[in-house]
Amino acid sequence: MQARSASNVKVIDVSHHQNDQGPIDWKMVKAGGVAGAFIKATEGGASKDLAFPANAFGAAAAGLETGFYHYAHPELNSAVTEAAHFANVVKDIKADFPHALDVEGQASKIGAEALTTWCVAWLQEVERLTGHSAMIYSGGSFARTYLGNALGKWSLWIAHYGATTPMANSIWSQWVAFQYTSSGEVDGIKGNVDINAMEKAFFDKYAGIPGIPQPTAEDTIKVVVNDKLLSYGRMLDSHVFLPLRDLGKALGANVEWSALEAKPYVDGKAVAAFQLIDGRTYVGIRSVAELLGGQVSWDGMTQKVYLYK
């Protein structure tokens, strides 16, 4: 196992426990140097984290890369049951990082061989149901004792508090994320929070350095900001909408989602024209331009919208 290094990316993980202390200010979290967040979605066969939607939308709107995790109870349920529950809860919300299976605690009751088989089944089923990659989370000692070689094909997110290098095991020679404390302090969150080091190559792979924008079946309208092709948007009610996060990155603007008001903000100003589509916040480009003092023009021949600021 490698040690933490200065090149690692700072990522947190949260659940309703953090929200119980007060609403998370995701804008402050981002400004404090946090680049990503793993967010608890589900537990066992039927439990959904009450703060999941607010955390998922809020973190993404603030510009953090996100991933979702499931706390497993193999001692109570089948892998297929828990995989189906997780997939159903996250199906309409976009994740950047692989879906994470959190296996620890009472999961040890079924023994190492059965637990390894259970984890493989969950990971494969989630990947099948969601079309999204998966990974595994566990503590250093737990992984060494209860997880088998069949899990080696999936990336490891490991926990070992108070260590610079996590405990080694016979399956993984490297981690992609390392939870090194459960008592961290982060701007925008009241109380303690788990803090992780993530390998930059892994972060870039899934969240990455933006490449050349590509259209989708629905997003076909070219959005050109300050003479650079930024993204592709879609026409809704005769107006062009594009992903809020893309707009924020292009303009260097602070974007966030207010869970209390259920609306997006750009540079502290509420955006009136927006839509939540497949887990992403889309904003009306003309509405944002008016807020920021920019100018918008539409070229119907080429199906392009231009924004200058």
C-alpha positions in Angstrom: 0.0 0.0 0.0 1.3 3.5 -0.9 1.4 6.3 1.6 -0.6 9.5 1.4 1.2 12.2 -0.7 0.9 15.9 -1.5 -0.5 15.0 -5.0 -3.6 13.4 -3.5 -7.0 15.1 -4.0 -9.1 16.0 -0.9 -12.4 14.2 -0.8 -14.9 13.8 2.0 -17.8 11.4 2.7 -21.0 12.3 4.3 -24.4 11.0 5.4 -27.4 12.3 7.4 -25.2 12.4 10.5 -23.5 15.5 9.2 -26.8 17.1 8.2 -28.2 16.3 11.7 -25.9 19.0 13.0 -27.2 21.6 10.5 -27.5 22.0 6.7 -24.3 21.5 4.8 -23.0 24.7 3.1 -21.6 23.0 0.0 -20.3 26.3 -1.4 -18.1 26.7 1.7 -17.0 23.0 1.4 -15.8 23.6 -2.1 -14.1 26.9 -1.2 -12.3 25.1 1.6 -10.4 22.9 -0.9 -12.6 19.8 -1.0 -12.8 18.5 -4.6 -15.2 15.6 -4.2 -17.7 13.8 -1.9 -18.9 10.3 -1.4 -22.5 10.5 -0.3 -24.4 7.8 1.6 -27.5 6.7 -0.4 -28.7 3.5 1.2 -28.3 0.9 3.9 -29.4 -2.7 3.9 -32.4 -3.8 1.9 -34.8 -0.9 2.4 -33.2 2.1 4.2 -32.5 5.3 2.3 -30.4 8.0 3.8 -32.7 10.9 4.5 -30.2 13.5 3.4 -29.1 11.8 0.2 -31.0 13.9 -2.4 -30.1 17.2 -0.7 -26.4 16.2 -0.4 -26.2 14.8 -3.9 -27.7 17.8 -5.6 -26.0 20.3 -3.3 -22.5 18.9 -3.8 -22.8 18.6 -7.5 -24.3 22.1 -7.9 -21.4 23.5 -5.9 -18.9 22.0 -8.4 -17.8 18.9 -6.4 -17.4 15.6 -8.1 -19.7 13.0 -6.4 -20.0 9.3 -5.7 -22.6 7.3 -3.8 -22.2 4.5 -1.3 -24.3 1.7 0.2 -23.8 0.3 3.7 -24.1 -3.4 3.4 -25.8 -5.9 5.7 -24.9 -9.3 4.3 -25.9 -10.9 7.6 -29.5 -9.8 6.9 -30.2 -9.7 3.2 -29.1 -11.2 -0.1 -26.8 -9.3 -2.4 -29.4 -9.1 -5.1 -31.9 -7.5 -2.8 -29.5 -4.8 -1.5 -28.2 -4.1 -5.0 -31.7 -3.6 -6.4 -32.5 -1.2 -3.5 -29.4 0.9 -4.1 -29.8 1.0 -7.8 -33.4 2.1 -7.5 -32.5 5.0 -5.1 -29.6 6.4 -7.2 -31.1 5.7 -10.7 -32.1 9.3 -11.4 -29.1 11.1 -9.9 -25.7 11.4 -11.7 -22.6 10.1 -10.0 -19.0 10.8 -11.1 -17.1 8.2 -9.1 -17.9 4.5 -9.1 -20.7 3.3 -6.8 -19.2 2.2 -3.6 -20.0 -0.9 -1.5 -19.3 -0.2 2.2 -18.6 -3.5 3.9 -17.6 -3.6 7.6 -19.0 -4.3 11.1 -21.6 -7.1 11.3 -20.9 -8.2 7.8 -18.2 -10.4 9.3 -20.8 -12.7 10.8 -21.2 -14.7 7.6 -17.5 -15.5 7.3 -14.8 -14.5 4.8 -15.7 -16.9 2.0 -19.4 -16.2 2.0 -18.8 -12.5 2.4 -16.5 -12.4 -0.6 -19.1 -14.1 -2.7 -21.8 -11.7 -1.4 -19.7 -8.7 -2.3 -18.9 -9.9 -5.8 -22.6 -10.5 -6.4 -23.5 -7.0 -5.2 -20.8 -5.3 -7.3 -21.7 -7.2 -10.4 -25.5 -6.7 -10.0 -25.1 -2.9 -9.3 -22.9 -2.6 -12.4 -25.5 -4.5 -14.4 -28.5 -2.5 -13.1 -26.9 1.0 -13.3 -24.5 0.7 -16.2 -22.0 2.4 -13.9 -18.7 1.1 -12.5 -18.4 0.0 -8.8 -15.8 -0.1 -6.1 -15.4 -1.4 -2.6 -14.8 0.3 0.8 -13.6 -1.3 3.9 -11.3 -0.9 6.9 -7.7 -2.0 6.7 -8.0 -4.8 9.3 -11.5 -5.9 8.0 -10.2 -6.1 4.4 -7.2 -8.2 5.4 -9.3 -10.6 7.5 -12.6 -11.0 5.6 -12.2 -10.1 1.9 -11.0 -12.6 -0.7 -9.0 -12.5 -3.9 -12.1 -12.4 -6.1 -12.6 -8.8 -5.2 -9.2 -7.7 -6.5 -10.7 -6.6 -9.8 -12.5 -3.7 -8.2 -10.8 -0.5 -6.9 -10.3 -0.2 -3.1 -11.3 2.7 -0.9 -9.7 1.9 2.4 -10.0 3.2 6.0 -7.2 3.4 8.5 -7.3 6.2 11.0 -4.2 7.9 12.3 -1.9 6.3 9.7 0.0 7.7 6.8 0.1 4.3 5.1 -2.9 2.0 5.5 -2.6 -1.6 6.6 -1.5 -3.9 3.8 -3.5 -6.9 2.6 -2.9 -9.7 0.2 -5.4 -8.6 -2.5 -4.8 -5.0 -3.3 -1.3 -3.4 -3.6 -2.7 0.1 -4.0 -5.7 2.1 -2.9 -7.5 4.7 -4.9 -9.0 6.5 -1.9 -7.8 6.4 1.7 -10.0 7.5 4.6 -7.5 8.5 7.2 -9.6 10.3 9.8 -13.2 10.4 11.0 -12.7 13.5 13.0 -11.8 16.0 10.3 -13.0 19.6 10.2 -14.3 21.1 7.0 -15.7 24.6 6.3 -19.4 24.4 5.7 -20.0 21.3 7.9 -20.8 21.4 11.6 -19.1 18.7 13.6 -16.7 16.0 12.5 -16.4 14.6 9.0 -14.5 11.8 7.3 -11.7 13.0 5.2 -10.1 11.0 2.4 -7.0 11.2 0.2 -7.8 10.2 -3.4 -5.2 9.4 -6.0 -5.2 12.1 -8.6 -5.1 9.7 -11.6 -8.3 8.1 -10.2 -9.9 11.5 -9.7 -9.0 12.7 -13.2 -10.3 9.4 -14.7 -13.8 9.7 -13.3 -14.2 13.4 -12.7 -11.5 14.4 -14.8 -10.1 17.1 -16.8 -12.9 18.2 -19.2 -12.4 16.9 -22.7 -14.0 18.0 -25.9 -17.8 18.5 -25.3 -19.9 15.8 -27.0 -23.6 16.0 -27.7 -26.1 13.5 -26.4 -29.4 12.3 -27.7 -31.2 15.1 -25.8 -28.4 17.8 -25.6 -27.8 18.8 -29.1 -27.6 22.6 -29.0 -24.0 24.0 -29.0 -23.4 26.4 -26.2 -20.5 28.8 -27.0 -19.2 30.9 -24.1 -16.8 33.7 -24.8 -16.0 32.1 -28.2 -15.3 28.7 -26.8 -17.5 25.6 -27.2 -18.5 24.9 -23.6 -21.2 22.3 -23.6 -24.3 21.1 -25.3 -27.8 22.1 -24.1 -31.4 21.4 -24.9 -34.4 23.4 -25.8 -37.1 23.6 -23.1 -40.2 25.7 -23.5 -38.5 27.6 -26.4 -35.5 28.5 -24.3 -32.0 26.9 -24.2 -31.0 25.2 -20.9 -27.5 23.8 -20.1 -26.0 22.0 -17.1 -25.3 24.4 -14.2 -21.9 22.8 -13.4 -20.7 23.3 -17.0 -21.6 26.9 -16.9 -19.9 27.5 -13.6 -16.6 26.0 -14.8 -16.6 28.0 -18.0 -17.3 31.4 -16.3 -15.3 30.7 -13.2 -18.5 31.4 -11.3 -19.6 30.0 -8.0 -22.5 27.7 -8.4 -24.5 26.0 -5.7 -27.8 24.3 -4.9 -29.8 25.5 -1.9 -31.5 22.5 -0.4 -33.6 24.8 1.8 -35.0 26.8 -1.1 -34.7 24.0 -3.7 -33.1 26.3 -6.2 -29.7 27.0 -7.8 -27.5 30.0 -7.3 -24.8 31.5 -9.5 -22.4 33.9 -7.8 -24.9 34.3 -4.9 -27.9 35.1 -7.2 -30.9 32.8 -7.5 -31.6 31.4 -10.9 -35.4 31.5 -11.6 -35.3 29.4 -14.8 -34.1 25.9 -14.1 -35.0 22.2 -14.4 -33.8 19.1 -12.7 -33.2 16.4 -15.3 -31.7 13.0 -14.7 -30.0 14.2 -11.5 -28.5 17.3 -13.1 -29.4 20.9 -12.7 -30.1 22.6 -16.0 -30.4 26.4 -16.0 -31.7 28.8 -18.6 -28.8 30.5 -20.3 -30.7 33.7 -20.9 -31.7 33.9 -17.2 -28.1 33.4 -16.1 -26.8 36.0 -18.6 -29.3 38.6 -17.2 -28.1 37.8 -13.6 -24.4 38.2 -14.6 -24.7 41.1 -17.0 -23.9 39.0 -20.0 -25.3 39.0 -23.5 -26.9 36.1 -25.3 -27.6 35.5 -29.0 -29.1 32.6 -30.9 -28.1 31.3 -34.3 -31.0 29.2 -35.5 -29.2 28.1 -38.7 -26.3 26.4 -36.8 -28.3 25.6 -33.7 -25.8 27.5 -31.5 -26.3 29.9 -28.6 -23.6 32.4 -27.7 -22.9 33.9 -24.3 -20.5 36.7 -23.8 -19.5 38.1 -20.4 
